[in-house]
């Protein structure tokens, strides 16, 4: 069914209070009915008409067409976008490298495919697998290219001094974060859309949030088939999402979310995040820690949070690495849309939610005794905890008895009261030592059953031992770890992880390097990103294994049952930030 554009505008205006009535943007919008369908797919508008209304879009399409006719067919960043001469040289060397260009044309017809350079930056320690190789002695640059055709990212590491490409890797079903010009283009497309203009009544209003990648069901954004972003306009109690498809260059739909009622608005003063110090001390170099028999290296990555590596207990390596690749945040139980949040370094990285100072250690106490310690890293968006700002915390716990836990939490407040939070954690155990072959077994209710191939499980459908163990990961000597998923037993307020778990055969190209956004933000099933590494399933015999752990936490902003939430309340007559974090993550218990 098709409607005339004027009718659509009128219907939207009626919903807001009457056709032709001007609504000042300072007036609180009507409360959103959480149980009603408050979304709308955008009307189809010919590209020529869009180009005439949005000059930056016309310019972008012209550049895309020029790139398709070029050799190689790659839309590159301009000198204005790369003012650094070394960055320009890194891009030039990358787009001249045959391996980097391998998938830029159709394999059979050799027709040019749409490819675009997204980021050129200095390489960081977390970009490499423990050892930086030649980049340890050279100034290396990382070049990221996105394929709109394959929905994949290609990375090149370039030694600009020697003018050579040192390595190329490819990440399928992965989208890099956007350069500023695409962020601004998405905002221009959203602002020019009649569906958005009818609500804002202000052509010059800029979105409050611009940079989040997203998805929307019933559109090509679903399953991240296209590169999409959601400029978001925040009102007093509601937020309007404008979902923009940058692959097609158009608005595909809008959605309202309820931000929840709040107490006095927080007056956020300017605060230095010590970004330069954090970047210099924890992003540009790898640090080491030794305590209570534990030893490890740690670094803040560009977009995979705090990564621990080479973790040892009493001289034996027990974990090669652990990190959180993404936070998938979905805001609808029916329509499937939301954000994919990256966490990482405060400078020169793809992170949307940045490190709030560096990592800290704190003691773990039980019955007045210190039983271990935790490594904690905070990531925040200023001015959290106001609506549509996020805070995530990673916490690695290490106990004197050899147990350890990989945990993380959302601290609210986010962009709605109906959010589902799914962090994607990658945990590379080393149960056998030295990267040797491991065996994973699942408790079937009476005994341990070994897995012979890659697969996944939902925690809610699994059985556990009386101690709460779901898996056992061991080497040939029988030593290793039990995996105890979160089930509200760790005393941190967690209400259970309801996690998807995946075991894949170790491959360095599958998440070991700093990884751009993995999978879709908003799927409700097991398709959270790691499924790409187990489909089709490969044998697990004689393989080193990787555990992918994706908990699911539903937020709640209702008084008395808050969860994954933050708010500003009155306490002792002054403003006080209260937080109800949702913790998740498994415990690893040594097999005696």
C-alpha positions as CSV (number, residue, x, y, z in Angstrom):
1,X,0.0,0.0,0.0
2,X,1.4,3.4,-1.0
3,X,0.6,6.8,0.7
4,X,1.1,10.3,-0.6
5,X,4.0,12.0,1.3
6,X,1.7,14.8,2.5
7,X,-0.7,12.3,4.0
8,X,2.2,10.6,5.9
9,X,3.3,14.0,7.2
10,X,-0.2,14.9,8.3
11,X,-0.7,11.5,10.1
12,X,2.6,12.1,11.9
13,X,1.5,15.6,12.8
14,X,-1.9,14.3,14.1
15,X,-0.1,11.9,16.3
16,X,1.9,14.8,17.7
17,X,-1.1,17.0,18.3
18,X,-2.7,18.1,15.0
19,X,-1.9,18.9,11.4
20,X,-0.3,22.3,11.0
21,X,0.3,22.8,14.7
22,X,3.9,23.9,15.5
23,X,5.4,22.1,18.4
24,X,8.4,23.8,20.0
25,X,11.1,21.2,20.5
26,X,11.4,22.2,24.2
27,X,8.0,20.8,24.8
28,X,7.9,17.3,26.2
29,X,6.7,14.9,23.6
30,X,3.8,12.5,24.4
31,X,4.8,9.4,26.4
32,X,5.4,6.4,24.2
33,X,3.2,3.4,24.6
34,X,5.6,0.6,25.1
35,X,3.1,-2.0,24.0
36,X,2.2,-0.2,20.8
37,X,3.9,-0.3,17.4
38,X,5.8,3.0,17.5
39,X,8.1,2.3,14.5
40,X,7.6,3.2,10.9
41,X,9.4,2.1,7.8
42,X,10.3,5.1,5.7
43,X,8.6,6.0,2.4
44,X,10.5,5.1,-0.8
45,X,12.1,8.2,-2.3
46,X,14.0,8.1,-5.7
47,X,17.7,8.6,-5.3
48,X,17.7,11.6,-7.6
49,X,15.3,13.4,-5.4
50,X,17.3,12.6,-2.3
51,X,20.5,13.8,-4.0
52,X,18.8,17.1,-4.9
53,X,17.7,17.6,-1.2
54,X,21.0,16.5,0.4
55,X,24.1,17.9,-1.3
56,X,26.5,15.9,0.8
57,X,24.7,12.7,-0.4
58,X,25.0,13.8,-4.0
59,X,28.7,14.4,-3.5
60,X,29.2,11.1,-1.8
61,X,27.4,9.2,-4.6
62,X,29.6,11.0,-7.2
63,X,32.7,9.8,-5.3
64,X,31.3,6.3,-5.1
65,X,30.8,6.2,-8.9
66,X,34.2,7.6,-9.5
67,X,35.7,4.9,-7.3
68,X,33.9,2.2,-9.1
69,X,35.5,3.4,-12.3
70,X,39.0,3.7,-10.8
71,X,41.7,1.1,-10.6
72,X,41.7,-0.1,-7.9
73,X,37.9,0.3,-7.3
74,X,38.3,1.8,-3.8
75,X,36.8,5.0,-2.4
76,X,39.8,6.4,-0.5
77,X,40.0,9.0,2.3
78,X,41.0,12.4,1.0
79,X,44.0,14.5,2.0
80,X,41.6,16.7,4.1
81,X,40.4,13.6,5.9
82,X,44.0,12.4,6.4
83,X,46.1,15.5,7.2
84,X,49.0,13.3,8.4
85,X,51.4,12.6,5.5
86,X,52.3,9.2,7.0
87,X,48.6,8.2,7.1
88,X,48.3,9.2,3.4
89,X,51.3,7.1,2.5
90,X,49.9,4.1,4.5
91,X,46.6,4.3,2.5
92,X,48.5,4.6,-0.8
93,X,50.7,1.6,0.0
94,X,47.7,-0.5,1.1
95,X,45.6,0.2,-2.0
96,X,48.5,-0.9,-4.1
97,X,48.9,-4.2,-2.4
98,X,47.4,-7.3,-4.3
99,X,46.4,-9.1,-1.1
100,X,44.6,-6.0,0.2
101,X,42.7,-5.7,-3.1
102,X,41.9,-9.4,-3.5
103,X,38.2,-9.1,-2.9
104,X,37.6,-5.7,-4.5
105,X,36.4,-7.3,-7.8
106,X,34.0,-10.1,-8.6
107,X,36.0,-13.3,-8.7
108,X,34.4,-14.5,-12.0
109,X,33.5,-11.4,-14.0
110,X,36.1,-9.0,-12.5
111,X,33.5,-6.3,-12.2
112,X,34.4,-3.7,-9.6
113,X,32.7,-4.0,-6.2
114,X,32.0,-1.2,-3.8
115,X,34.8,-0.8,-1.3
116,X,35.6,2.1,1.0
117,X,38.6,3.0,3.2
118,X,37.1,3.7,6.7
119,X,40.1,4.3,9.0
120,X,43.8,4.9,8.8
121,X,45.6,5.1,12.2
122,X,48.7,4.1,14.0
123,X,48.8,0.4,14.9
124,X,48.3,-0.4,18.6
125,X,49.7,-3.3,20.6
126,X,46.3,-5.0,20.8
127,X,46.2,-5.1,17.0
128,X,48.6,-8.0,17.1
129,X,48.6,-11.6,18.5
130,X,50.8,-11.1,21.5
131,X,53.8,-10.2,19.4
132,X,53.9,-7.2,17.1
133,X,56.5,-8.9,14.9
134,X,58.1,-6.4,12.5
135,X,55.9,-3.6,13.9
136,X,57.7,-3.9,17.2
137,X,60.7,-2.2,15.6
138,X,58.8,0.0,13.1
139,X,56.1,2.6,13.0
140,X,53.2,0.7,11.6
141,X,49.9,2.0,10.4
142,X,46.6,0.1,10.3
143,X,44.3,0.6,7.2
144,X,40.7,-0.6,7.3
145,X,38.6,-1.1,4.2
146,X,35.0,-2.1,4.2
147,X,33.3,-4.0,1.4
148,X,29.6,-3.1,1.0
149,X,29.3,-6.1,-1.3
150,X,30.7,-8.8,1.0
151,X,29.8,-7.0,4.3
152,X,33.4,-7.7,5.4
153,X,36.5,-5.7,6.5
154,X,40.0,-6.0,5.2
155,X,42.9,-4.8,7.4
156,X,46.4,-3.9,6.3
157,X,49.5,-3.2,8.5
158,X,51.9,-0.9,6.8
159,X,55.5,0.1,7.6
160,X,55.6,3.6,6.2
161,X,59.4,4.0,6.7
162,X,60.2,1.0,4.6
163,X,57.1,1.6,2.4
164,X,55.8,-1.9,2.5
165,X,52.7,-3.8,3.6
166,X,53.7,-6.2,6.3
167,X,50.4,-8.2,6.6
168,X,46.8,-8.3,5.5
169,X,43.8,-9.9,7.3
170,X,40.1,-10.2,6.5
171,X,37.2,-10.2,8.9
172,X,33.9,-11.5,7.4
173,X,30.5,-10.3,8.6
174,X,32.3,-7.4,10.4
175,X,31.8,-3.7,10.0
176,X,34.4,-1.1,11.0
177,X,33.4,2.1,12.8
178,X,32.6,5.1,10.6
179,X,34.8,8.0,9.5
180,X,33.5,11.4,10.5
181,X,32.2,12.1,6.9
182,X,29.9,9.1,7.0
183,X,28.7,10.0,10.5
184,X,27.8,13.5,9.3
185,X,26.3,12.1,6.1
186,X,24.0,9.9,8.1
187,X,22.9,12.9,10.2
188,X,22.2,14.9,7.0
189,X,20.1,12.1,5.6
190,X,18.1,11.7,8.8
191,X,17.6,15.4,9.2
192,X,16.3,15.8,5.6
193,X,13.8,12.9,5.9
194,X,10.2,14.1,5.9
195,X,9.4,11.5,8.7
196,X,12.0,13.1,10.9
197,X,11.2,16.7,9.9
198,X,7.5,16.3,10.7
199,X,8.5,15.4,14.3
200,X,11.4,17.8,14.9
201,X,9.8,20.9,13.2
202,X,13.4,22.2,13.1
203,X,15.6,21.5,10.0
204,X,18.7,22.6,11.8
205,X,18.5,20.4,14.9
206,X,21.4,18.0,15.0
207,X,21.1,14.5,16.5
208,X,22.2,14.1,20.1
209,X,23.9,10.8,19.2
210,X,25.3,10.1,15.7
211,X,27.8,7.3,15.6
212,X,26.1,4.1,16.7
213,X,25.8,1.3,14.1
214,X,22.4,-0.4,14.2
215,X,19.9,-2.8,12.6
216,X,16.2,-2.7,11.9
217,X,14.2,-5.7,10.9
218,X,12.2,-5.8,7.7
219,X,14.9,-3.7,6.1
220,X,18.3,-4.4,4.5
221,X,19.9,-3.3,7.8
222,X,18.6,-6.6,9.3
223,X,21.5,-9.0,9.9
224,X,23.8,-6.1,9.0
225,X,23.5,-6.8,5.3
226,X,24.0,-3.1,4.8
227,X,26.0,-0.6,6.7
228,X,23.6,1.3,8.9
229,X,23.7,3.9,11.6
230,X,21.1,5.4,13.9
231,X,21.3,9.2,14.5
232,X,19.2,9.6,17.7
233,X,17.3,12.7,18.9
234,X,16.8,12.9,22.7
235,X,13.7,14.6,24.2
236,X,12.7,14.8,27.8
237,X,11.4,11.3,28.3
238,X,11.7,9.8,24.8
239,X,14.2,9.3,22.1
240,X,13.6,9.2,18.3
241,X,15.8,6.9,16.3
242,X,16.4,7.6,12.6
243,X,17.8,4.4,11.1
244,X,19.9,5.3,8.1
245,X,21.2,2.8,5.5
246,X,24.5,4.2,4.3
247,X,24.9,1.5,1.7
248,X,21.8,2.7,-0.1
249,X,22.1,6.3,1.2
250,X,18.6,6.6,2.6
251,X,16.4,6.6,5.8
252,X,14.9,3.1,6.2
253,X,12.8,3.7,9.3
254,X,12.2,5.5,12.6
255,X,11.5,4.2,16.1
256,X,10.6,5.7,19.5
257,X,12.0,4.5,22.8
258,X,10.9,5.5,26.3
259,X,13.8,6.9,28.3
260,X,12.1,6.4,31.6
261,X,11.3,9.0,34.2
262,X,14.1,10.5,36.2
263,X,14.8,12.7,39.1
264,X,16.6,16.0,38.8
265,X,18.7,16.3,35.7
266,X,22.4,15.8,36.4
267,X,24.5,18.9,36.0
268,X,27.5,17.5,34.3
269,X,30.7,19.6,34.7
270,X,33.6,19.3,32.4
271,X,36.1,16.7,33.6
272,X,39.3,15.6,32.0
273,X,39.2,11.9,31.3
274,X,43.0,12.0,31.2
275,X,42.6,10.6,27.7
276,X,46.2,11.3,26.6
277,X,47.7,9.7,29.8
278,X,45.4,6.6,29.5
279,X,46.2,6.2,25.8
280,X,50.0,6.6,26.4
281,X,50.2,4.3,29.4
282,X,47.6,1.6,28.6
283,X,46.9,1.6,24.8
284,X,50.3,2.3,23.3
285,X,52.1,-0.3,25.5
286,X,51.5,-3.6,27.1
287,X,51.7,-3.7,30.9
288,X,52.3,-6.7,33.2
289,X,50.9,-7.6,36.6
290,X,52.1,-10.2,39.2
291,X,50.1,-10.9,42.4
292,X,49.1,-13.8,44.6
293,X,50.8,-16.3,42.3
294,X,49.1,-14.9,39.2
295,X,51.0,-13.2,36.3
296,X,49.5,-11.6,33.2
297,X,49.9,-8.9,30.5
298,X,47.2,-6.4,29.8
299,X,46.4,-3.7,27.3
300,X,43.4,-1.5,26.4
301,X,42.5,-2.3,22.8
302,X,41.1,-0.1,20.1
303,X,37.6,-1.6,20.2
304,X,37.7,-4.8,22.2
305,X,38.0,-3.4,25.7
306,X,40.6,-4.4,28.1
307,X,42.4,-7.5,27.0
308,X,44.3,-9.8,29.3
309,X,46.9,-12.2,27.8
310,X,49.5,-14.8,28.8
311,X,47.7,-15.4,32.1
312,X,49.6,-17.8,34.4
313,X,49.0,-19.3,37.8
314,X,51.9,-20.6,39.8
315,X,54.1,-20.6,36.7
316,X,51.6,-22.5,34.4
317,X,49.7,-20.7,31.6
318,X,45.9,-21.1,32.0
319,X,44.5,-18.5,29.6
320,X,46.0,-17.1,26.4
321,X,43.7,-14.1,26.2
322,X,40.3,-12.8,27.1
323,X,38.4,-9.7,26.0
324,X,34.9,-8.3,25.1
325,X,34.5,-7.7,21.4
326,X,31.2,-5.8,21.4
327,X,28.2,-4.9,23.5
328,X,25.0,-5.7,21.4
329,X,22.1,-3.6,22.7
330,X,18.6,-4.3,21.4
331,X,15.6,-2.1,22.3
332,X,12.6,-4.0,21.1
333,X,11.3,-7.5,21.7
334,X,9.5,-7.4,18.4
335,X,11.3,-5.3,15.9
336,X,14.9,-6.1,16.5
337,X,16.9,-2.8,16.4
338,X,19.5,-1.2,18.6
339,X,23.2,-0.4,18.8
340,X,26.5,-2.3,18.6
341,X,28.8,-0.6,21.1
342,X,32.6,-0.9,20.9
343,X,34.6,-0.2,24.0
344,X,38.3,0.7,24.0
345,X,41.0,3.4,23.9
346,X,40.0,7.0,24.3
347,X,42.0,8.2,21.3
348,X,42.6,7.0,17.8
349,X,40.4,4.0,18.0
350,X,37.0,2.7,16.9
351,X,35.5,2.7,20.4
352,X,32.2,4.5,21.0
353,X,32.4,4.1,24.8
354,X,35.9,5.0,25.9
355,X,38.1,4.0,28.7
356,X,37.6,6.0,31.9
357,X,41.2,6.2,33.1
358,X,43.2,3.0,33.2
359,X,42.7,-0.4,34.8
360,X,42.8,-0.8,38.6
361,X,43.2,-3.7,40.9
362,X,41.0,-4.2,44.0
363,X,41.0,-7.0,46.7
364,X,38.3,-9.7,46.8
365,X,37.1,-10.1,50.3
366,X,35.1,-13.0,51.9
367,X,34.3,-13.3,55.6
368,X,36.8,-10.5,56.3
369,X,39.6,-12.4,54.5
370,X,41.3,-11.4,51.3
371,X,40.8,-14.4,48.9
372,X,42.0,-12.8,45.7
373,X,42.0,-9.7,43.6
374,X,40.2,-8.2,40.6
375,X,41.4,-6.2,37.6
376,X,38.7,-3.7,36.7
377,X,38.3,-1.4,33.7
378,X,35.6,1.3,33.4
379,X,34.3,2.5,30.1
380,X,31.9,5.5,29.9
381,X,30.3,8.0,27.5
382,X,30.2,11.4,29.0
383,X,27.8,12.7,30.3
384,X,26.6,9.3,31.7
385,X,24.2,8.7,33.4
386,X,22.0,11.0,31.3
387,X,19.7,9.2,28.8
388,X,21.4,7.7,25.7
389,X,24.8,7.5,27.3
390,X,26.4,4.2,28.3
391,X,28.8,2.8,30.8
392,X,30.3,-0.7,30.8
393,X,32.7,-2.3,33.2
394,X,35.0,-5.3,32.8
395,X,36.1,-7.2,35.8
396,X,38.6,-10.1,35.8
397,X,38.7,-11.9,39.2
398,X,41.6,-14.1,40.3
399,X,41.5,-16.2,43.4
400,X,44.3,-17.6,45.5
401,X,42.9,-21.2,45.0
402,X,43.4,-21.0,41.2
403,X,39.8,-20.0,40.2
404,X,39.3,-17.1,38.0
405,X,36.3,-15.3,36.5
406,X,35.8,-13.2,33.3
407,X,32.9,-10.8,34.1
408,X,31.4,-7.6,32.7
409,X,28.5,-5.4,33.5
410,X,26.3,-2.7,32.0
411,X,25.8,0.2,34.3
412,X,22.9,1.9,32.3
413,X,21.4,4.2,31.5
414,X,21.2,3.7,27.8
415,X,18.5,4.8,25.3
416,X,15.4,3.0,26.6
417,X,13.7,1.0,29.3
418,X,13.2,-2.2,27.2
419,X,16.8,-2.9,26.4
420,X,18.5,-6.3,26.1
421,X,22.3,-6.3,26.7
422,X,24.5,-9.0,25.1
423,X,28.3,-8.6,25.6
424,X,30.3,-10.8,23.2
425,X,33.3,-12.2,25.2
426,X,36.1,-14.2,23.6
427,X,38.0,-16.5,26.1
428,X,41.0,-18.5,24.9
429,X,41.6,-20.9,27.6
430,X,44.9,-22.8,27.8
431,X,43.8,-25.8,29.8
432,X,46.5,-28.1,28.3
433,X,49.3,-25.5,28.4
434,X,51.4,-24.2,25.5
435,X,48.3,-24.1,23.2
436,X,48.0,-27.9,23.1
437,X,44.9,-29.9,22.2
438,X,42.0,-29.6,24.5
439,X,38.7,-31.5,25.0
440,X,35.4,-29.9,25.9
441,X,32.7,-32.0,27.6
442,X,29.2,-31.1,28.5
443,X,27.3,-32.4,31.6
444,X,24.3,-34.4,30.4
445,X,22.7,-34.8,33.8
446,X,24.6,-37.9,34.9
447,X,28.0,-37.8,33.2
448,X,30.4,-35.8,31.0
449,X,29.8,-36.1,27.2
450,X,32.7,-34.9,25.0
451,X,32.0,-32.7,22.0
452,X,33.4,-34.0,18.7
453,X,32.6,-30.8,16.7
454,X,32.0,-27.1,17.0
455,X,28.6,-26.1,18.3
456,X,26.6,-23.8,20.6
457,X,24.3,-24.1,23.6
458,X,21.8,-21.8,25.4
459,X,22.4,-21.9,29.1
460,X,18.6,-22.1,29.8
461,X,18.4,-25.4,28.0
462,X,21.6,-26.9,29.6
463,X,22.1,-29.2,32.6
464,X,24.7,-28.5,35.3
465,X,26.4,-30.5,38.0
466,X,25.4,-30.1,41.6
467,X,28.3,-27.6,41.8
468,X,26.9,-25.6,38.9
469,X,29.4,-26.7,36.2
470,X,28.1,-26.8,32.6
471,X,31.4,-27.6,30.8
472,X,34.7,-29.2,31.5
473,X,37.8,-28.2,29.4
474,X,40.8,-30.4,29.8
475,X,44.1,-31.4,28.2
476,X,45.4,-34.9,27.6
477,X,46.6,-35.1,31.2
478,X,43.0,-34.6,32.5
479,X,43.9,-31.2,34.0
480,X,41.9,-28.1,33.1
481,X,38.9,-26.1,34.2
482,X,35.2,-26.5,34.9
483,X,33.1,-23.7,33.4
484,X,30.5,-22.4,35.8
485,X,28.0,-20.0,34.1
486,X,26.5,-17.1,36.0
487,X,23.2,-18.2,37.7
488,X,22.8,-15.4,40.3
489,X,25.2,-17.3,42.6
490,X,28.2,-14.9,42.6
491,X,26.9,-12.3,45.0
492,X,27.2,-9.3,42.7
493,X,23.5,-8.8,42.0
494,X,23.5,-10.7,38.7
495,X,20.2,-12.3,37.9
496,X,21.6,-15.1,35.7
497,X,23.4,-15.0,32.4
498,X,21.0,-16.9,30.1
499,X,24.1,-17.1,28.0
500,X,24.8,-18.4,24.5
501,X,28.1,-20.4,24.6
502,X,30.1,-21.5,21.6
503,X,33.2,-23.6,21.3
504,X,35.3,-23.1,18.1
505,X,38.6,-24.5,17.0
506,X,41.3,-21.8,17.4
507,X,42.1,-19.8,14.4
508,X,44.1,-16.6,14.8
509,X,41.9,-14.7,12.2
510,X,38.8,-15.4,14.2
511,X,38.8,-12.6,16.8
512,X,42.4,-12.7,18.1
513,X,43.3,-9.3,16.7
514,X,41.4,-6.2,17.6
515,X,38.1,-6.9,15.9
516,X,35.7,-4.5,14.3
517,X,32.0,-4.9,15.0
518,X,31.0,-8.6,14.9
519,X,27.5,-9.7,13.9
520,X,24.2,-8.0,14.4
521,X,23.2,-6.0,17.4
522,X,19.7,-7.2,17.6
523,X,19.2,-10.9,16.9
524,X,17.3,-12.7,19.7
525,X,18.7,-16.2,18.8
526,X,22.2,-17.7,18.8
527,X,23.2,-15.6,15.8
528,X,25.2,-13.1,17.8
529,X,28.4,-13.1,15.7
530,X,30.4,-16.2,16.9
531,X,28.2,-18.5,14.9
532,X,30.2,-17.5,11.9
533,X,33.2,-19.3,13.4
534,X,31.3,-22.6,13.9
535,X,29.3,-22.8,10.7
536,X,29.9,-25.1,9.0
537,X,31.0,-27.1,12.1
538,X,34.5,-28.4,12.1
539,X,35.9,-31.3,14.2
540,X,37.3,-30.4,17.6
541,X,39.6,-33.4,18.1
542,X,43.2,-32.5,18.7
543,X,42.4,-28.7,18.5
544,X,43.1,-25.8,20.8
545,X,39.6,-24.4,21.7
546,X,38.1,-20.9,22.0
547,X,35.1,-20.2,24.2
548,X,32.7,-17.5,23.1
549,X,30.3,-16.4,25.9
550,X,27.3,-14.1,25.2
551,X,25.1,-13.4,28.2
552,X,21.7,-11.8,27.9
553,X,20.5,-9.2,30.4
554,X,17.2,-7.4,30.3
555,X,17.2,-3.9,31.7
556,X,14.5,-2.6,34.1
557,X,13.9,1.0,35.0
558,X,10.9,0.4,37.3
559,X,11.4,1.7,40.9
560,X,12.2,-1.2,43.2
561,X,13.3,-3.6,40.4
562,X,16.0,-1.6,38.6
563,X,18.6,-3.6,36.6
564,X,21.1,-2.6,34.0
565,X,20.0,0.9,35.0
566,X,21.3,4.2,36.4
567,X,19.4,7.3,37.6
568,X,19.8,10.6,39.4
569,X,17.9,10.6,42.7
570,X,17.6,12.9,45.6
571,X,19.6,11.8,48.7
572,X,20.1,14.0,51.7
573,X,18.8,16.9,49.8
574,X,21.3,16.7,46.9
575,X,21.7,15.0,43.6
576,X,23.0,11.4,43.9
577,X,23.7,9.0,41.0
578,X,22.4,5.5,41.8
579,X,23.5,2.5,39.8
580,X,22.0,-1.0,39.4
581,X,24.5,-2.9,37.3
582,X,23.8,-6.2,35.7
583,X,26.9,-8.4,36.1
584,X,27.5,-11.5,34.0
585,X,30.3,-13.9,33.2
586,X,31.5,-17.5,33.9
587,X,33.8,-18.8,36.7
588,X,36.6,-21.2,35.8
589,X,37.3,-23.7,38.5
590,X,40.4,-26.0,38.3
591,X,39.8,-29.7,37.8
592,X,41.4,-31.4,40.8
